[in-house]
Amino acid sequence: MEVKIGVQHAPREIVLESGQTAEDVERAVADALGGKSELLSLVDEHGRKVLVPADRLAYVEIGEPTTRKVGFGTL
């Protein structure tokens, strides 16, 4: 699923494709904003870890689960 993270004082947002469920991402964001963790930690599809300081989060947009397209045709 696509996750977009807005960071304060940064001109661009962070966009990543995560294999985590929407509930897992939401729980991680809630823990970071609630003070349980100082960092928002997410893992993308390639196993790379993205860490954002919780006090710098502007917004987090959780998208729909993406389906893999097969072939070259346009729909």
SEPABA-232393 format. One record per atom (N, C-alpha, C, O): residue number from 1; residue in one letter; x negated, y negated, z. Coordinates in steps of 0.02 Angstrom, whole numbers, plus 50000, padded with zeros to 5 digits. Each point is the difference from the previous one (the first is absolute). Layout:
# SEPABA-232393
pos; code; c1; c2; c3
NUM; a; X; Y; Z
...
END
This chain:
# SEPABA-232393
pos; code; c1; c2; c3
1; m; 49958; 50058; 50000
1; m; 50042; 49942; 50000
1; m; 49956; 49939; 50000
1; m; 49944; 50001; 50026
2; e; 50081; 49945; 49944
2; e; 49962; 49938; 49996
2; e; 50010; 49959; 50064
2; e; 50056; 49991; 50023
3; v; 49889; 49984; 50003
3; v; 50001; 49958; 50060
3; v; 49963; 49935; 49983
3; v; 49943; 50002; 49976
4; k; 50089; 49941; 50036
4; k; 49969; 49935; 49989
4; k; 49992; 49967; 50069
4; k; 50047; 49997; 50039
5; i; 49892; 49978; 49974
5; i; 49985; 49969; 50064
5; i; 49976; 49929; 49988
5; i; 49951; 49989; 49965
6; g; 50085; 49964; 50064
6; g; 49979; 49930; 49997
6; g; 49957; 49984; 50060
6; g; 50018; 50017; 50057
7; v; 49925; 49951; 49931
7; v; 49953; 49983; 50054
7; v; 49996; 49925; 50004
7; v; 49991; 49966; 49949
8; q; 50014; 50007; 50112
8; q; 49995; 49928; 50010
8; q; 49932; 49975; 49976
8; q; 49949; 50033; 50010
9; h; 50051; 49908; 49959
9; h; 49940; 49967; 49976
9; h; 49963; 50039; 49946
9; h; 49940; 49990; 49989
10; a; 50095; 50055; 49976
10; a; 49972; 50036; 49944
10; a; 50043; 49986; 49938
10; a; 50061; 50004; 50004
11; p; 49908; 49978; 49940
11; p; 50040; 49980; 49942
11; p; 50036; 50058; 49966
11; p; 50049; 49988; 49964
12; r; 49929; 50074; 50046
12; r; 50031; 50057; 49967
12; r; 50025; 50050; 50051
12; r; 49974; 50005; 50055
13; e; 50077; 50032; 49925
13; e; 50025; 50053; 50043
13; e; 49963; 50065; 49986
13; e; 49970; 50008; 49947
14; i; 50032; 50037; 50101
14; i; 49970; 50066; 49993
14; i; 50055; 50047; 49975
14; i; 50053; 50004; 50031
15; v; 49934; 50030; 49914
15; v; 50049; 50047; 49972
15; v; 49967; 50069; 49999
15; v; 49945; 50008; 49974
16; l; 50090; 50042; 50053
16; l; 49973; 50067; 49999
16; l; 50056; 50051; 49991
16; l; 50057; 49988; 50020
17; e; 49925; 50068; 49950
17; e; 50045; 50056; 49994
17; e; 49983; 50048; 50057
17; e; 49945; 50026; 50004
18; s; 50104; 49985; 50039
18; s; 49988; 50042; 50058
18; s; 50039; 50065; 49995
18; s; 50057; 50001; 49976
19; g; 49913; 50052; 50048
19; g; 50034; 50065; 50003
19; g; 50041; 50007; 50064
19; g; 50036; 50049; 50009
20; q; 49960; 49901; 50035
20; q; 50038; 50002; 50063
20; q; 50074; 49985; 49986
20; q; 50016; 49968; 49950
21; t; 50027; 50055; 50093
21; t; 50071; 49986; 49993
21; t; 50015; 49929; 50022
21; t; 49959; 49968; 50034
22; a; 50099; 50008; 49947
22; a; 50021; 49932; 50020
22; a; 50004; 49995; 50076
22; a; 49983; 49948; 50028
23; e; 50039; 50104; 50004
23; e; 50005; 50000; 50073
23; e; 49931; 49995; 50033
23; e; 49991; 49966; 50050
24; d; 49960; 50070; 49922
24; d; 49931; 49997; 50027
24; d; 49971; 49930; 49993
24; d; 49968; 49975; 50046
25; v; 50042; 49994; 49896
25; v; 49975; 49933; 49988
25; v; 50034; 49951; 50047
25; v; 49968; 49957; 50029
26; e; 50098; 50049; 49977
26; e; 50037; 49955; 50045
26; e; 49978; 50008; 50072
26; e; 49994; 49950; 50036
27; r; 49993; 50111; 49985
27; r; 49977; 50012; 50068
27; r; 49931; 49969; 50012
27; r; 49988; 49971; 50053
28; a; 49968; 50035; 49898
28; a; 49933; 49970; 50006
28; a; 50003; 49924; 50004
28; a; 49963; 49970; 50039
29; v; 50081; 50000; 49922
29; v; 50009; 49927; 50002
29; v; 50029; 49979; 50067
29; v; 49978; 49951; 50030
30; a; 50073; 50085; 49994
30; a; 50031; 49984; 50064
30; a; 49949; 50006; 50058
30; a; 50000; 49959; 50045
31; d; 49958; 50093; 49953
31; d; 49949; 50008; 50052
31; d; 49950; 49942; 49998
31; d; 49980; 49975; 50053
32; a; 50001; 50004; 49887
32; a; 49952; 49945; 49994
32; a; 50030; 49934; 50024
32; a; 49967; 49962; 50036
33; l; 50094; 50025; 49945
33; l; 50032; 49937; 50020
33; l; 50023; 50002; 50073
33; l; 50005; 49947; 50032
34; g; 50008; 50112; 49995
34; g; 50021; 50006; 50070
34; g; 49943; 49999; 50050
34; g; 50012; 50000; 50060
35; g; 49926; 49999; 49915
35; g; 49943; 49997; 50045
35; g; 49971; 50067; 50020
35; g; 49952; 50003; 50038
36; k; 50076; 50052; 49936
36; k; 49973; 50066; 50016
36; k; 49934; 50012; 49965
36; k; 49959; 50040; 50023
37; s; 50030; 49925; 49921
37; s; 49938; 50007; 49962
37; s; 49980; 49931; 49976
37; s; 50042; 49959; 49983
38; e; 49893; 50028; 50015
38; e; 49976; 49935; 49976
38; e; 49994; 49998; 49924
38; e; 49994; 49946; 49971
39; l; 50008; 50113; 49997
39; l; 49993; 50005; 49928
39; l; 50059; 50037; 49969
39; l; 50025; 50048; 50029
40; l; 49996; 49930; 49912
40; l; 50046; 50039; 49959
40; l; 49956; 50045; 49958
40; l; 49958; 49976; 49961
41; s; 50050; 50089; 50045
41; s; 49959; 50048; 49964
41; s; 50045; 50043; 49955
41; s; 50044; 50034; 50024
42; l; 49943; 49962; 49910
42; l; 50036; 50041; 49952
42; l; 49950; 50036; 49955
42; l; 49944; 49977; 49991
43; v; 50077; 50080; 49981
43; v; 49958; 50039; 49956
43; v; 50033; 50003; 49932
43; v; 50060; 50014; 49995
44; d; 49901; 49972; 49951
44; d; 50028; 50002; 49933
44; d; 49997; 50071; 49972
44; d; 49977; 50047; 50034
45; e; 50046; 49962; 49904
45; e; 50003; 50066; 49969
45; e; 49931; 50032; 49990
45; e; 49995; 50061; 49994
46; h; 49953; 49898; 50002
46; h; 49933; 50025; 49988
46; h; 49962; 50013; 50065
46; h; 49940; 50017; 49999
47; g; 50093; 49975; 50058
47; g; 49969; 50012; 50064
47; g; 49962; 49941; 50029
47; g; 49969; 50006; 50053
48; r; 50035; 49936; 49913
48; r; 49967; 49940; 50026
48; r; 50043; 49969; 50055
48; r; 50061; 49998; 49994
49; k; 49907; 49980; 50058
49; k; 50035; 49970; 50057
49; k; 49999; 49924; 49993
49; k; 49948; 49970; 49987
50; v; 50110; 49999; 50022
50; v; 50007; 49927; 49998
50; v; 50015; 49977; 50071
50; v; 50048; 50022; 50031
51; l; 49910; 49933; 49995
51; l; 50008; 49973; 50067
51; l; 50012; 49925; 49996
51; l; 49962; 49964; 49968
52; v; 50091; 50013; 50065
52; v; 50016; 49929; 50002
52; v; 50011; 49980; 50072
52; v; 50038; 50033; 50036
53; p; 49930; 49913; 49988
53; p; 50012; 49978; 50069
53; p; 50074; 49982; 50009
53; p; 50029; 49964; 49959
54; a; 50000; 50060; 50095
54; a; 50072; 49990; 50012
54; a; 50018; 49927; 50006
54; a; 50055; 49980; 49980
55; d; 49901; 49979; 50047
55; d; 50016; 49929; 50009
55; d; 49996; 49960; 49935
55; d; 50017; 49941; 49999
56; r; 49960; 50091; 49946
56; r; 49996; 49966; 49935
56; r; 50054; 50022; 49951
56; r; 50002; 49977; 49944
57; l; 50043; 50068; 50078
57; l; 50053; 50024; 49955
57; l; 50051; 49944; 49988
57; l; 50025; 49969; 50047
58; a; 49990; 50019; 49889
58; a; 50052; 49953; 49982
58; a; 50065; 50038; 49985
58; a; 50053; 49981; 50024
59; y; 49941; 50072; 49936
59; y; 50058; 50042; 49985
59; y; 49976; 50068; 49975
59; y; 49943; 50007; 49978
60; v; 50102; 50042; 50025
60; v; 49987; 50066; 49972
60; v; 50063; 50020; 49961
60; v; 50054; 50002; 50028
61; e; 49937; 50012; 49909
61; e; 50055; 50021; 49957
61; e; 49992; 50074; 49983
61; e; 49949; 50020; 49972
62; i; 50100; 50020; 50047
62; i; 49998; 50072; 49989
62; i; 50046; 50015; 49941
62; i; 50060; 49987; 50004
63; g; 49911; 50040; 49942
63; g; 50039; 50014; 49940
63; g; 50031; 50069; 49999
63; g; 49993; 50039; 50047
64; e; 50040; 49974; 49899
64; e; 50031; 50065; 49989
64; e; 49945; 50052; 49986
64; e; 49947; 49983; 49973
65; p; 50066; 50079; 50044
65; p; 49952; 50052; 49981
65; p; 49994; 50003; 49924
65; p; 50051; 49999; 49965
66; t; 49888; 50003; 50009
66; t; 49989; 50000; 49929
66; t; 50000; 50072; 49974
66; t; 49976; 50046; 50033
67; t; 50051; 49962; 49907
67; t; 49999; 50065; 49967
67; t; 49948; 49997; 49946
67; t; 49991; 49949; 49967
68; r; 49975; 50106; 50024
68; r; 49948; 50002; 49949
68; r; 50032; 50011; 49932
68; r; 50043; 50043; 49991
69; k; 49937; 49916; 49961
69; k; 50026; 50007; 49932
69; k; 49952; 50044; 49960
69; k; 49939; 49998; 50008
70; v; 50091; 50043; 49949
70; v; 49961; 50046; 49959
70; v; 50013; 49983; 49927
70; v; 50058; 49989; 49981
71; g; 49891; 50010; 49980
71; g; 50008; 49988; 49928
71; g; 49986; 49927; 49982
71; g; 49983; 49959; 50042
72; f; 50026; 50027; 49893
72; f; 49985; 49934; 49974
72; f; 50062; 49964; 49977
72; f; 49994; 49943; 49976
73; g; 50064; 50086; 50029
73; g; 50061; 49968; 49977
73; g; 50022; 49944; 50046
73; g; 49984; 50000; 50060
74; t; 50053; 49954; 49913
74; t; 50027; 49945; 50041
74; t; 50073; 50013; 50012
74; t; 50036; 50023; 49955
75; l; 49986; 49964; 50104
75; l; 50070; 50010; 50018
75; l; 50032; 49935; 50018
75; l; 50059; 49998; 50017
END
